[in-house]
């Protein structure tokens, strides 16, 4: 396991902040069934086909959720940041996971035992409504991404992925460098293209002074132009 540590009470309070209208007795029940797990970079958190035994909440770190596609090429379907839930679709549907989750850096994941969480959901209508809204928002985003990945050209897809990473994880203190360092393969898998196409397109963006590349660090030089490429598709 990773050397990363976190105070479990602080972690629990962070998770509870995602549950509006949580009653005191429900919070205490949840506390009794809450644990933390630590994952090293590149470690798998759950695999496609696993049955969910707990509600998972990313407390620290970054996580990619991916599905293995034809020919062994992965498709990244979601990127998670703290504090946010992962793997909840399978838990709520009472099904096995249909994708896998991997830590992109050393990460901390809080776990609320499945039966405890379901019990609280059944007794708290306002909490159920809040979670339904969250799922509906996530579904809308997924629908938009599906259209993007099937209709935009390669340049538009990669530009949108970079804008998405910027908006999800933010920028470094220089206000230009994206705060997540993906491999070229991961960028390709996020953008539904081959790794070679991702490398060529990144190089083209660099030649056009849209980006500066330093290994896995991507510095956006011209935010407006990158957004324009994304919008034009």
Secondary structure, 3 states (H helix, E strand, C coil): CCCCCCCHHHHHHHHHCCCCCCCHHHHHHHHHCEEEEEECCCCEEECCCCECCEEEEEEECEEEEEEECHHHCEEEEEEEECCEEECHHHHHHCCECCCEEEECCCEEEEEEEHHHHHHHHHHCHHHHHHHHHHHHHHHHHHHHHHHHHHHCCHHHHHHHHHHHHHHHHCECCCCCEECCCCCHHHHHHHHCCCHHHHHHHHHHHHHCCCEEEECCEEEECCHHHHHHHHHHC
